[in-house]
Amino acid sequence: MSGDRFRLEVKTREHLGTPESRRLRKQGFIPGVLYGKTDARAIAVSERDLRAALTTSSGLHAVLDVVLEGQSTAHPSILKEYQRDPIRGHVRHIDLQEVRLDVAIHAAVQLHLVGGEEAPGVKEGGVLSAPTTELNIEALPMEVPESIEVDVSAMEMGDTLRLEDIAKQEGVTYLDDLHDTVLATVSAPMREEELEAATDEAAAEGLSADAAEDAPEDAAEEPAEGEGEASADAGPDGEPGTAES
């Protein structure tokens, strides 16, 4: 289970915008937002402190006791969302959500299969597949597991392991459909002739798609009566704003 708590001191951001965020990152801080029960505060947290907080045994599900600069009150929070640099990989922005420790929360937890090499079906040459990589659960903030391990060492050829087949964890409620959520399968390897047939079928579909693209398009239909163009004074739909905007 989780159970890790980490004191995280942050400072309030007085200035917003991209230039300010860049300045903070150069100084070793990560911009973010702390969402409280009734309001939201723009914050900045030391990159070193955040890394230490999220590398405990609870990982990304650790409970963070956020303390605003100049205050002594701790705000128990969890990591709601984060953004990574697509090239360097480091965290660029975080969203923290204040929580009550006595109220259950929803979380997405990674699923890990263990014992695959010992499974009889795999030893016979079967292929172990994992259609599901994470599970949606409900639990108290201090009881959210870092990950859920599922033993597949007893799976035979042709077996299918569903969420309803694994033991329940104390304090954790699975939110995914128990029967429809497939965790693992062991299937026979595809024979060479089946693989060739599948390849030929895919190639044929590709040729059909290319032919359809080369076909001449029909003349554009006239709009039906009453279907005029959109009003010029009707503004476009606004895009979702970022936490920094």
For each residue, the residues with C-beta under 8 A, 3 or more apart:
1: 142 143 144 145 171
2: 58 61 62 63 141 142 143 144 145 146
3: 58 142 143
4: 56 57 58 62 63
5: 62 63 64 65 76 142
6: 52 53 56 62 63 64 65
7: 65 67 74
8: 45 49 50 53 64 65 66 67
9: 45 46 49 67 69
10: 32 34 43 44 45 66 67 68 69
11: 29 43 44 45 68 69
12: 41 42 43 44 68 69
13: 16 20 24 31 42 43 44
14:
15: 20
16: 13 20 42 244 245
17: 20 21 244
18: 21 22 244
19: 22 23
20: 13 15 16 17 23 24 31
21: 17 18 24 25 31 92 93 244
22: 18 19 25 26
23: 19 20 26 27
24: 13 20 21 27 29 30 31 44
25: 21 22 28 29 30 31 92
26: 22 23
27: 23 24
28: 25 46 47 48
29: 11 24 25 44 45 46 47
30: 24 25 44 45 46 47 50 91 92 93 94
31: 13 20 21 24 25 42 43 44 92 93 94 244
32: 10 42 43 44 45 93 94 95 96 243
33: 40 41 42 43 94 95 96 243
34: 10 40 41 43 66 68 75 77 96 98
35: 40 80 95 96 97 98
36: 39 40 41 75 98
37: 98
38:
39: 36
40: 33 34 35 36
41: 12 33 34 36 68
42: 12 13 16 31 32 33
43: 10 11 12 13 31 32 33 34 66 68 96
44: 10 11 12 13 24 29 30 31 32
45: 8 9 10 11 29 30 32 49 50 94
46: 9 28 29 30 49 50
47: 28 29 30 50 51 90 91
48: 28 51 52
49: 8 9 45 46 52 53
50: 8 30 45 46 47 53 54 91 94
51: 47 48 54 55
52: 6 48 49 55 56
53: 6 8 49 50 56 62 64
54: 50 51 59 60 62 79
55: 51 52 59
56: 4 6 52 53 59 62
57: 4 146
58: 2 3 4 61 62 63 144 146
59: 54 55 56 62 146 147
60: 54 79 146
61: 2 58 78 79 107 109 144 145 146
62: 2 4 5 6 53 54 56 58 59 78 79
63: 2 4 5 6 58 76 77 78 99 101 141 142
64: 5 6 8 53 76 77 78 79 96
65: 5 6 7 8 74 75 76 77
66: 8 10 34 43 74 75 76 77 96 98
67: 7 8 9 10 71 72 73 74 75
68: 10 11 12 34 41 43 71 73 75
69: 9 10 11 12
70:
71: 67 68
72: 67
73: 67 68
74: 7 65 66 67
75: 34 36 65 66 67 68 98
76: 5 63 64 65 66 98 99 100 101 141
77: 34 63 64 65 66 96 97 98 99
78: 61 62 63 64 96 97 99 105 107 141
79: 54 60 61 62 64 82 94 95 96 97
80: 35 95 96 97
81: 94 95
82: 79 91 93 94 95
83: 91 92 93 94
84: 89 90 91 92
85: 88 89 90 91 92
86:
87:
88: 85
89: 84 85
90: 47 84 85
91: 30 47 50 82 83 84 85 94
92: 21 25 30 31 83 84 85
93: 21 30 31 32 82 83 242 243 244
94: 30 31 32 33 45 50 79 81 82 83 91
95: 32 33 35 79 80 81 82 243
96: 32 33 34 35 43 64 66 77 78 79 80
97: 35 77 78 79 80
98: 34 35 36 37 66 75 76 77
99: 63 76 77 78 103 105 141
100: 76 103 141
101: 63 76 140 141 142
102: 140
103: 99 100 140
104: 138 139 140 173
105: 78 99 138 139 140 141 144
106: 136 137 138 175
107: 61 78 136 137 138 139 144
108: 134 135 136 137
109: 61 134 135 136 137 144 145 146 147 148
110: 133 134 146 147 148
111: 130 132 133 134 135 147 148 150 183
112: 147 148 149 150
113: 116 128 130 149 150 152 183 184
114: 149 150 151 152 153
115: 118 119 151 152 153 154
116: 113 119 122 128 152 153
117: 122
118: 115 122 123 153
119: 115 116 122 123 126 128 152 153 154 155 156 186
120: 123 124 154 155 156 157
121: 124 126 128 155 156 157 158 159 186
122: 116 117 118 119 125 126 127 128 155 186
123: 118 119 120
124: 120 121 157
125: 122 188 189
126: 119 121 122 157 158 186 187 188 189
127: 122 186 187 188 189
128: 113 116 119 121 122 152 155 184 185 186
129: 184 185 186 187
130: 111 113 133 183 184
131: 182 183 184 185
132: 111 135 163 176 181 182 183
133: 110 111 130
134: 108 109 110 111
135: 108 109 111 132 148 163 174 175 176 181
136: 106 107 108 109 174 175 176
137: 106 107 108 109 144 145 148 172 173 174 175
138: 104 105 106 107 172 173 175
139: 104 105 107 143 144 145 171 172 173
140: 101 102 103 104 105 143 144 171
141: 2 63 76 78 99 100 101 105 144
142: 1 2 3 5 63 101
143: 1 2 3 139 140 171 172
144: 1 2 58 61 105 107 109 137 139 140 141 172
145: 1 2 61 109 137 139 148 169 172
146: 2 57 58 59 60 61 109 110
147: 59 109 110 111 112
148: 109 110 111 112 135 137 145 169
149: 112 113 114
150: 111 112 113 114 161 166 183 184
151: 114 115 154
152: 113 114 115 116 119 128 155 161 184 186
153: 114 115 116 118 119
154: 115 119 120 151
155: 119 120 121 122 128 152 159 161 184 186
156: 119 120 121 159 186
157: 120 121 124 126 186 187 188
158: 121 126 186 187 188
159: 121 155 156 185 186
160: 182 184 185
161: 150 152 155 165 166 182 183 184 185
162: 165 178 179 180 181 182 183
163: 132 135 166 174 176 177 178 179 181 182 183
164: 178 179
165: 161 162 183
166: 150 161 163 183
167:
168: 172 174
169: 145 148 172
170:
171: 1 139 140 143
172: 137 138 139 143 144 145 168 169
173: 104 137 138 139
174: 135 136 137 163 168 178
175: 106 135 136 137 138
176: 132 135 136 163 180 181
177: 163 180 181
178: 162 163 164 174 181
179: 162 163 164
180: 162 176 177
181: 132 135 162 163 176 177 178
182: 131 132 160 161 162 163 185
183: 111 113 130 131 132 150 161 162 163 165 166
184: 113 128 129 130 131 150 152 155 160 161
185: 128 129 131 159 160 161 182
186: 119 121 122 126 127 128 129 152 155 156 157 158 159
187: 126 127 129 157 158
188: 125 126 127 157 158
189: 125 126 127
190: 194 195 198
191: 194 195
192: 195 196
193: 196 197
194: 190 191 197 198
195: 190 191 192 198 199
196: 192 193 199 200
197: 193 194 200 201
198: 190 194 195 201 202
199: 195 196 202 203
200: 196 197 203 204
201: 197 198 204 205
202: 198 199 205 206
203: 199 200 206 207
204: 200 201 207 208
205: 201 202 208 209
206: 202 203 209 210
207: 203 204 210 211
208: 204 205 211 212
209: 205 206 212 213
210: 206 207 213 214
211: 207 208 214 215
212: 208 209 215
213: 209 210
214: 210 211
215: 211 212
216:
217:
218: 221
219:
220:
221: 218
222:
223: 227 228
224: 227
225:
226:
227: 223 224
228: 223
229:
230: 234
231: 234
232:
233:
234: 230 231
235: 238
236:
237:
238: 235 241
239:
240:
241: 238 245
242: 93 245
243: 32 33 93 95
244: 16 17 18 21 31 93
245: 16 241 242
